[in-house]
């Protein structure tokens, strides 16, 4: 097949696809206008998240057989339109699930042990042991919302820490085992000390964590969000931290990740968040390791090969 790659990828994907007999055009700097002009001649598209796969673009892709999403999130893709056209969608959540799981755990341990605060102080010659006393993860109850590739991988990383693991997934049943308790959302809210979010961005999850929703947790919790920032606003995080409903947060994603496009309200609320020592930030890199960069390619190419074995 003739395949167009429109985002930065590890260059190993070129040889992987060519080995399967595909003709590949690697064009990571291509503009949307150029994609619209050229896409009709391609049977495959491989993307990250730079360009929305909306109806305007997809209608131009008259020969399209598949889209390969180099990552997990599908919120920028018109899934209903793809379905009506019979276009196959591959995504590579298995390629970066281990990276996301390790990042979530690393962020939680850094938060519990005040690693970032302590590091900053020691560099300034401040030796404050009591002010940097930490918490142990052992003995805590960790709640996982969403038990797909990412949630399951995170649970595996927790297994050696002697924690109790509760998991809730609205669309998946029967996944409980000796290490993970499958529970209702209400039970998770009653018993969790830590909440790690692993859900996609959908109309249902966008803005799901309102102030009232977070207030529904029986105990103050630590929050980890390596999924999508739009599930909880800056304002809600600030309010729940102010009220002691949240004890701290690990945020790899933000409700708006383009600083220059913050609204006045977002700018004000983010500045408040940025002053807090019990918030750990990273720039949406949980799944962005050197290893996952290659693994994503391997997963995508294997999916294409399995579905189109004779292409």
GIUR-V124723 format. One record per backbone hydrogen bond with DSSP energy under -0.5 kcal/mol. NH is the residue of the N-H (numbers start at 1). CO is the residue of the C=O. E is the energy in kcal/mol with one decimal. If there is no record, write none. Layout:
<<NH:CO:E> <NH:CO:E>>
This chain:
<<3:1:-0.6> <3:23:-3.2> <4:44:-2.6> <5:25:-2.7> <6:4:-0.6> <6:46:-2.2> <13:10:-2.1> <14:11:-1.3> <15:11:-0.7> <16:12:-2.0> <17:13:-2.4> <18:14:-2.5> <19:15:-2.3> <20:16:-0.7> <20:17:-0.7> <21:18:-1.8> <22:17:-2.0> <23:1:-2.6> <24:22:-0.6> <25:3:-2.7> <26:24:-0.6> <27:5:-2.8> <27:25:-0.8> <30:27:-1.7> <35:31:-2.2> <36:32:-2.8> <37:33:-1.5> <38:34:-1.8> <39:35:-2.9> <41:38:-2.0> <42:39:-1.9> <43:2:-2.3> <44:2:-1.8> <45:66:-1.6> <46:4:-2.4> <47:68:-2.9> <52:50:-0.5> <53:76:-2.3> <54:52:-1.5> <58:54:-2.6> <59:55:-2.6> <60:56:-0.7> <60:57:-0.8> <61:57:-0.8> <61:58:-0.5> <62:60:-2.1> <64:61:-1.3> <65:43:-3.5> <66:43:-1.6> <67:88:-2.3> <68:45:-3.3> <69:67:-0.6> <69:90:-3.6> <70:47:-3.3> <70:68:-0.7> <71:69:-2.2> <77:74:-1.6> <78:53:-2.6> <79:77:-1.7> <82:78:-1.9> <83:79:-2.1> <84:80:-2.0> <85:81:-1.5> <86:82:-0.6> <86:83:-0.9> <87:82:-2.3> <88:65:-2.5> <90:67:-2.9> <90:88:-0.5> <92:69:-1.4> <92:71:-1.7> <95:92:-1.5> <96:92:-0.8> <96:93:-0.7> <97:93:-1.0> <100:96:-2.3> <101:97:-2.4> <102:98:-2.4> <103:99:-2.4> <104:100:-2.6> <105:101:-2.1> <106:102:-2.9> <107:103:-2.9> <108:104:-2.0> <109:105:-2.5> <110:106:-2.3> <111:107:-2.3> <112:108:-2.9> <113:109:-2.1> <114:111:-1.1> <115:110:-2.0> <118:114:-2.9> <119:115:-2.4> <120:116:-2.2> <121:117:-2.2> <122:118:-2.7> <123:119:-2.0> <124:120:-0.8> <124:121:-0.9> <125:122:-1.8> <126:121:-2.8> <127:125:-0.6> <128:126:-0.7> <129:127:-0.8> <132:129:-1.2> <133:130:-1.5> <135:112:-1.7> <139:162:-2.2> <140:137:-2.2> <142:140:-0.6> <142:164:-3.1> <143:141:-0.6> <143:194:-3.7> <144:166:-2.6> <145:143:-0.5> <145:196:-2.5> <146:144:-0.7> <146:168:-3.4> <152:148:-2.5> <153:149:-1.8> <154:150:-2.4> <155:151:-2.1> <156:152:-1.9> <157:153:-1.6> <158:154:-1.4> <159:155:-0.8> <159:156:-0.6> <161:158:-2.5> <162:159:-0.6> <164:140:-2.4> <165:179:-0.6> <166:142:-2.8> <166:164:-0.6> <167:181:-2.8> <168:144:-2.8> <172:169:-1.1> <177:180:-2.2> <181:165:-2.8> <182:180:-0.6> <183:167:-2.7> <183:181:-0.6> <188:184:-2.2> <189:185:-2.2> <190:186:-1.5> <191:187:-1.5> <192:188:-2.3> <193:141:-3.4> <194:141:-1.8> <195:222:-2.8> <196:143:-2.8> <197:224:-2.6> <198:145:-2.9> <202:200:-0.7> <206:202:-2.4> <207:230:-2.2> <208:205:-2.3> <209:231:-2.4> <210:208:-1.9> <214:210:-2.2> <215:211:-2.2> <216:212:-0.8> <216:213:-0.8> <217:214:-1.7> <218:189:-2.5> <219:189:-0.5> <221:245:-2.2> <222:193:-2.0> <223:248:-2.3> <224:195:-2.8> <225:250:-2.9> <226:197:-0.9> <231:228:-1.4> <232:229:-1.7> <237:233:-2.2> <238:234:-2.7> <239:235:-2.7> <240:236:-2.5> <241:237:-2.1> <242:238:-2.8> <243:239:-2.1> <244:241:-1.0> <245:240:-1.8> <246:240:-2.0> <247:221:-3.3> <248:221:-0.8> <249:278:-2.2> <250:223:-2.8> <251:249:-0.5> <251:280:-3.2> <252:225:-2.3> <252:250:-0.6> <253:225:-0.9> <259:257:-0.7> <261:258:-2.4> <262:259:-1.6> <267:263:-2.6> <268:264:-2.1> <269:265:-2.6> <270:266:-2.9> <271:267:-2.2> <272:268:-1.5> <273:269:-2.1> <274:270:-2.9> <275:271:-0.7> <275:272:-0.8> <276:273:-1.9> <279:276:-0.7> <280:249:-2.8> <281:279:-0.5> <282:251:-1.6> <284:252:-1.8> <284:282:-1.7> <288:285:-2.0> <289:287:-0.6> <293:289:-1.7> <294:290:-0.8> <294:291:-0.7> <295:291:-2.4> <296:292:-2.7> <297:293:-0.7> <298:294:-2.0> <299:295:-2.5> <300:296:-2.5> <301:297:-2.7> <302:298:-2.0> <303:299:-2.2> <304:300:-2.5> <305:301:-2.5> <306:302:-2.4> <307:303:-2.1> <308:304:-2.6> <311:308:-1.4>>
